[in-house]
Amino acid sequence: MLRILLVFSVLLSGLFFSQNKLNLIPYPQKVEFQKGEFIIPENFILDENLPKQETEYFKKHFNKVFVFKYGNYKEGIHLIESSYPPKISHLPTNEEQKKEKYTIHISSKKIVINSYTKQGYFLALQTLIQLFEQYKDEGKIPAMKIEDEPKFAWRGMHLDVCRHFFTVEEVKQYIDYLAMYKLNTFHWHLTDDQGWRIEIKKYPKLTQIGSKRKESMIGAYVDNTFDGKPYGPYFYTQDQIKDVVKYAQDRHITVVPEIEMPGHALAALSAYPELACTKGPFEPATKWGVFDDVFCPKDETFTFLENVLDEVMTLFPSQYIHIGGDECPKTRWKECAHCQQLIEKNNLKDEHGLQSYFIHRIEKYVNSKGRKIIGWDEILEGGLAPNAAVMSWTGIKGGIEAAKSGHFAVMTPGSYCYFDHYQGDPATEPNAFGGFTPLDKVYSYNPIPTELNAEQAKYILGVQANLWTEYILDFKQVQYMIFPRLFALSEVGWGTSDPENYKEFEGRVINQFKVLDKMNVNYAKSIYNISGKVIPNNNGVSYELSTSQNSSGIRYTLDETEPNVNSQTYQNPIPVSKSMTIKSAYFENRQLKSAVSSQQFITSKTTGKTITLEQQPSENYSFGGSFTLVDGIVGNIKQLGKTWLGFQGKDVVATIDFGQKTNFTEVYFNTLENKGSWIHMAKSAQIFVSVDNENFKMIKEIEKDEIQNAKGKIKLNVGDQNSKYIKIKIKNAGIIPAGNPGADSKAWLFVDEIGAN
């Protein structure tokens, strides 16, 4: 998209131009500055023909600042008017496209909004609100014309209320945030293993039993600790649901409900155990993760789900109903006589085919009610239902597959769009689920995969970010996790993001913080903290520091002391020639303005050397790429996203080039185990050496028992070696065996630093 800024005089100074740079998020498709200024008066006349509901929303934002009244335009009186419906002769042919299209023309005398629909008018008002926020202290707005429309029809945010619950008022605040930044879809995750949060009148035990749990997991998953406190009962009544849906409709936001099936069903099974493959008893989960007990595909289960969906569809008028479909273990189905008979009776290939049968049957029912289903990309298993849309979360592959087969897809890959991940240095951030998704990474995302041609790309409905709440205990933490990343999502969805000009966007983000401050929003300030990047140099690696502010304010130490205003001033990347700890912070006017960042380096003869991988890591756990394995940073077992590479169902085969023949006697690497998250210890590992990168000789082999006994921290004595290349093969555990979370799925293998001494 072109962003056009017309400067009306070549004599204008750079300072004046910067003053006219708009602090809008998302940035409009086209901005044209014109001669003159709109002097902001204390009293406004509003066109009496303006859509009243939307205009009242606008007035509410400024009811303590300006005086508004409706009337007819008179010369000399400042007016906001609209040509809704528009008085133009050429209309776009795409109904969906013109629905959110608008123009704003600000002249010295008035502001005119042109839109096709009330929704377009409402979006224009969001732009106008931001303009007033930017310029109201100056008392005047530059004359300009804005022509704007979104690139993507689906611009969504998700909220999980099952792991932790949020009140109606908090959900409404969440919806307000979406409206402010032109998102138009609220995905409400209402049922899961840990809680059933929506009243279903036909099945009262769903909320009587399924809306509470005896305790909750706390801390990192590997700690396996619990708070011992009963949680709930928490749920929304149907009247509360209607209230929220109406609130969202008033802000032109569609609420898409999610009712999980066939997996993530423990809360429902605790209330109605007869819907499972085994007798139970069951209880809502107290741990996070994936569980073997799922809905059994028998007639009484489908009757139950159809009755539930009847009530859900009455409450939610959305075109799409989200039916989950993700992370459904097949363990119980494999052991269930009914399921096996169903597979045979319907000529299904296996349990994955049974999953497809399940989704097809639910889709047929939902379609019969005039609605469509959307599900996580596992609904592709065994064949996609005829009219289903896919929400691609495990990466972009699901979205690509859906689009190529003529199905709509919403792109929400975990590596870019999971806001439960860390957004800054994990050492300085509140506890999060894992992963590392900073603001600049969200901003860099392009929802249209390069693998799609222009025709296939039309099936990409848009983009969404997800907020899972295992480690989000209250609404202040919700705010912290979505802001400022929601700003990046907003601009990506609008289609005006420009990753090459990220610093300009960062400046607009910081300006938006003033708005969040006025609203008392607890946003993350990671943007002010020091970011560190390991880069190779001729002798190993260097550590490059950066900040959103002036880098001359960065101070650092190398002796493990806390940096202060008199510490070394950062100028160039810091060489890491030996094991050391680099601590850094940002100072302004001799005052500490950021958290102190600390990075420990443990160097070896592989540090900074060239490394190649035969198979690439999963998109969600690929931060830094193969270089992560030789960057001198040892992974933290509680923080998987930033310093580990994750491989699902793949072996790690890494070849490191020392650059010249090198002596070493020890090789080390780390792997880990966290079965609740499907992460299993490596099955085995082999070490090879070569002088020509063609002929390799194995010098060491280690089996699973030895890896297990070492708790994944592997140090191998390999004798006296002298070679130019070293190759390490670390074998994935393969398919997760029965009795484990995620049974019958591909295991994850996590590996961090590979070193030699």
N, C-alpha and C positions, 0 to 999 in steps of 0.2 A: 504494500500500500504506500502511496505517496503522501508525504506530509508536506503541505505547501504553506510557507510563511511568506507573505508578500510585504516587503519593506518599502514604504512609499516615498522615501527620500534617501538618496545615496549619502547625504550629509548627516544622517542620523548616527549618533555615536553608538559604540558597542554597548555602553551602559544602558542607553535607552532601549536598545533591542532586547537586552537581557531582561529588562523590566517588563517587556511585552511578551516574554516567553511564558506560556500558560502553565500553571501548576495543576493541570488536569490529569486525573487518572480514572478511566483509561483515556489516553490521548485521542482526540478526534481524528477522523480520516483526513479531513482537510480544514485548515484554518487560513483565512485570508484577512490580514489586518488592513484597515481602511483609514482614510483621513478622519480626524475628529475624535471626540471623546464623549462618552455618556456620563454626565455628571449624576452621581447617585443621590437622589433626593431623600428627604425623610418621609415624604408622602408619595404613595404610588396609586395610580389609577389602573385597575385591572380590567381588561376587556370583559364585559358582562357575558359574552358568549363562550368564554373559556370553560373547558371541562371542570366542573366545580370540585369534585373529589380530589383530583390531582392538584388543582390550584390551592386548595386548602392545605394540602400536605406541604406545598412550597411555603405558604404563609406561616405555617407553624414553625418552620425553621428560623424565621426572622421576626416573629411576633413581638419580640422585645427590642428590636432594632429599628424596624420601619413600620409605618402605618399604611395599611392597604385598604382600598375600597373599590368596589366594582362601579363601572360607569362607561360612558362613551368618550372617545378620544376628542380632546380639544387642543388646538394649537398651543404649544408652550407648556403643556402638562405632560410629565413623563408617564409613559404607559407601557405595560406589558400586554401584548395582544397576540392572537394566534389566528392563523388561517386554517384551522382544523374544522371541517375537512379542507384540504388544500385547494387553492384556486389556481391550479396549473393544468395544462392540457395533456402533458405526457406523463403517464403513470408507468412505473415498473410493471413488468408482466409477472414477476415472481411475487405472489401474495405474501409468502413468509418474509421475503426480503424487505418489502416496503412496510411491513408491520412495525418495525423498529427504526425506521428511517426518520430523520428530522433535520431541519436547518434552524439556525439561530442567526438573526441579523440584528446587530447592535449598531445603532446610529446615534448621532448626537441628540436625537429627540425621543427615540423609543426603542424598545426591544420587541422584535417580531419573531415568533416561533411558528414554523411551518411543519406540520406532521400529517401523516395519513391516518393515524389512529391515536386513541388515548394513550396507548402504550408508548408510541413514539414521542408524544407530548411529555409523558412522564420522564422518559429518558432525557429529553431536552432540559427538563427542570433540574435533573441531577447535575447536568453540566452548568446550568445557570447558578445553582447553589454553590458549586465550587468556585465559579468566577466571582461571585459576591464575597465568598470567604477570602479570596486572594486580594481583592481590590477594595473592600469596603473601608479599610483604614485610610487608603489614599483618597477615597471619595469619588473616584472616577474610574471607568472601565474604557480601555481603548476601543474605538469603533472596529468592528470585525464582522466577518461572516464565517460561520461554521457549517460545514456540510458533513453529515455523519450518519453512519449505520454500522452495525456489527458484521464481522466476517462469519461468525458461527452462531447458529440458532440455539445451541445448548451451551449455556455458560453456567456451570453449576458448582455448588458446594454441598458437601455431605456432612451429616452429624450423626454420630453413634450415641444413642441415649440408653443403650443396653448395659454396657460395661459401667458407665456412670450416667446418672440421670440429671436432666436439667429442667427447670420449671418452665411453665408456659411463658412467663414474662422473659425469661432468659432466651427461650427459643425465638420469641418476637424480636428481641434485640439482635439475635443472630440474623434474622431475616432483614432487619433494618440495615445491617452491614452489607448484605448482598445488594439491596436496593441502591444504596449510596454509590456503589461502584459498578452498577449496571450488570450484575449477574442476574439471571432470570429463572434459575431452577434450584430448588431446595430439596435435596435427597435426604429423607428422614428415615434412618435405620432404626426400626421399631422393635424387632424381635431378634433374639440370638440365644446362645447357650446360657448366658449369664442373666438374662431377664427378658420378660415379655412385657412390653410397655404400652399396649393399646387395648382398651376395653373392647371385648367382643361379647355382646349380650347373650348370644346363644351358648357361649362356653365361658361361664363366669369363673371357673377354676383357673383359667389362663392367667388372670390377674390376682385371684385369691392366693394361688400357690406359686405361679411362675414369675411374679413380679418382685420376689424377694429371694435372697440367698443368705446362707448362714454366716459367711465372711467373704473377704476379698483378698486376692493376692496383692502383695505390696513389694516394692523394690524391683530390682531386675529379675527377669524370669529365672536366671540361673540360681538366684538365692533361694527360691522356693519357700518364701515366707508369707505369712498371712496376718491380717490385722485382728482376727478374732471377734470382729464386730458385725452383728447382723445388719444386712443392707436391704432397705425397703420395708414394706411394699411401696413401690414407686411405679405409677403408670398414669396415662392420660385418659380421662373420661371421653366419651364420644362428643359431649358438648365442648370440651376443651379442644379436641381435634378440630371441630367445626370452626371454633373461634380462631385458631391458628391459621387454618386454610383461608378463611375470609380475610384475615389480616394480611396474609401473603398476596391474595388476589388484589386487594386494594393497592398493593405495591407492584402489581403486574409480575408476580413471581409464582411459578407453578410448583406445587409441592408434590413430589413423587414419593409415595410410601414404599418401604421395603419390608416384605414379609419373607423371612428366610426359609428356604426349602431346597432340596430334601435334607441338607445338613444343617449344622448350627441350630439344632432343634431341642436341646436338653430342657430348656425352660418349658416348652410346650409338652414334652414327654413327661415332665415331672407332674403336670396337671392331668394328662390323659395318656397313661403308660400303654394303653391298648393300641396306640398308634405306632409302636415300635416293633422291631423284629423279635425282641426278647421281652420277658415279663417285667424287667425292672427289679425293684423300684428305682426311680430316677430322682435327681434333685438339680436345681439350677446350678450351673458350674460356678465354682469359687476360684478356679484358675483361669488364666487366659489360654488361648490355643484352640486346638481342634480335637473333637471327641468322636469316638466310634459309633455311638448310639445316634441314629438318624431316623427320619420318617421311613416307615416301611411302605412300599408301593402297593397297598391293598385297597380294596374298595372303600372300607370305612375311613381310611386316611384321606382319600380323594374327596369323599363326602365332607369330611371335616374341613379340609382346605378350601373347598368350594364355598362352604358356608361362611368361613372366615373372610374369603375374598369378596363375597357378596356384601358383607358389612363394610369392608374396606373401600370397595368401589363406590358405595353409597356416600361415604365420608369424603373421598378424594376424587374430584372430577378430572384428574390428570389423564392425558392420553395413554401414558405408560404406567404400568404397575411393575415395580421391581420385585422379582421373585428370588433374589439371591442366586443360588445355584453353585456357589463356590465351596471349595474345600470339603467335599462330601466323601468321607472314607467309605470304602466298599466292603470293609471287614464283616459287618453284620449281614449284608446282602449275600456275601459268599457263603455264609453259614446258615442262611435262612431257606428252608424247604420251599416256602411260598415264592420267594424271589427267584430261586432256581427254576421252579416250574413256569414262572412268568417269562423268564428268559427263553426257555424251550418252546413254550406255547407261541410266543411272538417272533420266533426265529431271530432273537437278538444275539449279537456276537458274544457279548460278555456283560459284566456289571456296568461298564461304561455305556454300553448300549441301553442298559436299564435306566441309567441316568437320563439319557436322551428320551426314552419312553416316558419317563416321569415328567420331564419338561414339556414334551409335546402334548401330553394329556392336559396339563395345567394351561398351556397356551391356548389349546382348543376351547377350553372353558372361558378363559378371559376374552378371547376373540368373540365368542358368542354373545358377550355383553357389550360389544362395541369398543373394547379396549385392546391394547397391545402389551406384550411383556418385554421387559428388558432385564438382563441378568449379567452377572460377572462372567468373565470369559470362559469359565469352566463349563458353561452351558453348551459350548461347542463340542464337548465330549460326546462321541457316538453319533454326531450329526446334529446340526442346528435346526430348531423348530422353524416352520415355514415363514412366520412373520416376526420372529424375535429380533430384537436389537441387542447388541453386545456392549457391555461396559468393560473395556480392556484395561485390566489392572496389573496383571503379572508381567507386563511389558507392552510392546506395541503389536506383537504377533497376532493376538486375538482380534484386534481392530483391523489389521491388514486382511486376515482370513475372512472376517465378516464382510468387509467392503468389497473384496474381490468376488465374493459369492452373492453380491447384491443385497446385503443386509446393512442396516444402519448401525453405526458404532459411535460410542462416546469414549474419547481417549482419556484415561486416568492412570497412566503407568506409575507404579510406586516410586520409581526413581526420580520423578519430577513432581508428582502430584499428591504425595502422602504427607500431610501436614502434622502427623504424629511423629515424624522424624525430627532429629536435631536440626536446628537451623544455624547454630554457631558452634564454637568449640565445646564439645560435650563436657569437658571438665568444668566449664563455667555456666552450663545450662541446667535447668531443672531436669529431673529424670524423664526420659522419653522412651518410646518403644524401641528405638534403634534407628539405623539408617542415618543418612546425612543429606539433607535437602535445603541448602541455603538459598537466600533470595535470588542470587544471580542465576542459580541453576533452574529455578522455577521460571524465571524470565526468559531463559534461553530455549524453552520448549517450543517446538513447532508441532501442533496436533496433526498435521498432514504428513504421514510417512512418505519418505522419498520412493518407497517401493510401489506407490500407487500412481496410476496415470490420472489424467484430468477427469475422466468419466468416473473412475472408481473413487476419486477423492470426494465426489459429491455425496458419498455415503458416510462421510465423517460428519456426524451431527455437531460435534463440538468437543469441549474439554470440561473436565470437572476435577476438583481436588477433594480429598477425603480426609476426615478427621475422626480417627478411631480413638476411643477414650479410655483404654486400659490404664493409662498413667495420667489421665486428666481428671482430677478430683473435683474441681469446681469451675465456675464460669470464668473467673479471672484467668485461669489457666487456659481455657478455651480461647479467650482473647489473645493471650500471649502466643499461642501456637498458630493462629490464623493471621495475625498482623505482625510484620507487613507483607507476608507472602501472598495474602489475598490481593494486594495491589498488583503483584506480578501476574497472578492468574487472571485478573480482570483485563489487563492489557493484552495478554496472550489470547484470551477468548474474543476480545474485540477485534483483534487482527492488526494492531498497530505497534506491537512490541518490536524493538530493534536491538537485539543482543549486542551488536557492534557499538551501540551508543548507550551501553548500560549505565555509565556514570551520569549521563543526563537524566535517565530514569531515576537513579538513586537520589539525585537532588530533588526531584519531585516527591519521592517517598518521604524524605526528611521534611519537606514542606507540609505534607499531609499529616505528619505527627502533631502539628499544631491543632488540627481538627480533632484528632484522637485525644489529645490532652484535654480539650474542652469537654469532651464526652466522658472523661475519666476512664478511658480504655487502657487496660494493662497490656500494652504492646511490647514485643521483644525489641531490645536495643542492641541486638547482635551486630547490626549494621555499623555501630560505632567501634566495635571491638576490632582487635588486630586479626587479620586473616594471614595465615601462613601457607606458603606453597613450596614444596620441595622441588628443586630443579637440578638436573645433572650439571656437573662441571668437569673439567679435565682430570681432577684428582678425587672425584667422588660426588658430593652434592653440596648445594648451597640452600639456604633458607631465605625465601623472599617474603618480606612483610608488606602488608598494604592495609589501608583503612579508607573509609568513605571520606575522611577529612584530609587535611594537609599532612602528607607523610613526614614532614619535618617535625611534627609533634610526637613521633614514635620514639620511645626510649626503650633500650633493651639491656639485659645483663647475660653473662655467660657463666657466672659463678654460683648460680642457684639462689642469689639474693633477689629480693623484690625490686623491680625497677622504680626509680624515682625521677624527679625532674632533672636531676644532675647526672643520671646514667647516660650511657653512650647514645648519641643521636643516630638513628637509622638513616643510612644514605644509599647503600648498595646491598644486594643479597649477601647474607652472612655465610662464609665458608664453613662447612662442617667437616673438619679433617680428623676428628676423633670423637669418641663418645662424650656427649655434653648435654646440658639442658639450657635452652634458650627461653628466657622470660621476657615478655614485651607488654607495653601498655601505651595508651595515647594520652598525651597531656595537652591542655589548652590553657593559656594564661597561667601557667605553672600549677594548674589544678588537674588531678587525675580525672579523666572523662570516660574511661572504659574499664572493663574488667581486665585483670592481669591474665594474659595468655601464657601457658607454659607448655613447651614441647621438649620431650626427652628424645635424644638420638643415641642409638647403640649401633656403632659402625662395625663393619666387617670388610673382608676383601671383596665382597659382592656389591657393596654399597655404591650406588650410582652407575653400575655397569649395565650394559645393554642386555635386555631380557626379552625373550619371545615366548608366547604361549601358543600351544597347538589348538586349544579350545578357549574361547573367551568366557569371562564370568557372566553371570546373570546381570541384566540391565540394572536391577535394583541394587546390586552390590558390586558395582564396578568402578567406584569412585577412584580416580587416579590411574585406572587401567593397570597393565602389567607392571609398570614402574613402582606401584605400591609395594610390590614384593621385594624391592631392593632399595627402598628410600631411607632406610635406617631407622624407621619407626616401627616399634613392636606393638601389635594390636592389643587393645584393652578388651577383655572377655565380655564386658558389659556394654561395649559400644561397637556394634558390628558395622556400622555404616561407613565410617571414615577411613579405617586403617586395615580392614579385612577385604578380601575378595571372596565372593560367594558363588559356588557352582552347584546348580541343581541337576543331579543325575549325570554329571560330567566328572571325568578325572582331571587332575591338574598335571599337565606336562609342560614344564618350564625349562628352557635352555638359557643359561647365562654365559655371556662372552666376557672373560676377564680382560680381553684386549691383548694379552700376551701370556705366555706360560707362567703359571703362578703356583707357588707351594702352599699347601694347606693340609691339615690333619683332621679337621672337625667340620661337620656340616650340621646346621640346625634349621628348624622351621617349627611353626606352631599350627596346630589345628585345634578344634574344640568340639564339645558335645553338648547339645541342648535338645533332647529328644522331643520336648514339648513344642519346640519350634521346627521340628523335622530335621534338625541338624545332628548328624551322626559322625562319630569318629571315623577317620580314614580306615579302609580295610587293610591297606599295606602301603609301603613306600619303597622305591628303589632309587639308588644314586648311581649315575653313570659319569664317566669322564671321556674326553676326546681331545685330540690336538687339531683335528681338521673339520669338526662339526658334521662329519659323515660317519665315521667309524667310532662307535661308542662301546665302552667296556663297563659292565656293571661292577661296582666296587663295594656296594653295601645293600642289604635288603632287610626290612623290618616288617614284622607281621602285626596284626591288629592287637593281639594281647600285649605286646611290648608298647605299642602306641597308647593303649588303654592304661597300662600301668604307669606310664609317664604323664598321664593326664593331658596328653596332647602337646606337651612341651618337649619336643624331640631334639636331642643332642646326640649325634652319632660320631664315634671315632672311626675314621675311614683310613687310618694309616697314613704314611707319607705319600702325598700325591703331588704331581707336578703336571698341570694340564692347562690348556687355554679355554676349554669349555667344560661346563658341568651341567648335567641334565638331571632333573628330579621328576620322578613320576609318583604322584600321590593318588591312590585309587579310591574313588568314591564308594561308599557303602552300598550303592545300588538301590534296589526297591526296598522300602521300609517294611520290615516283617510284621506279621499279625501281632496284636497285643501292644503296639506302639501307636502314639498319635500319628495320624497321616498314613496308616498302614496301606500298602499297595500303591503308594505314591513314590515319586523319585526323592531320594534323600538329598539333603544339602551337605556340601563339603565347604567348610570355611578354612582359609589358609592366610597366614600373614607373612611376615618377613622371612626370607630365605637367606641364610648367611653362611659364610665359610671363614675359618680361621686356621 
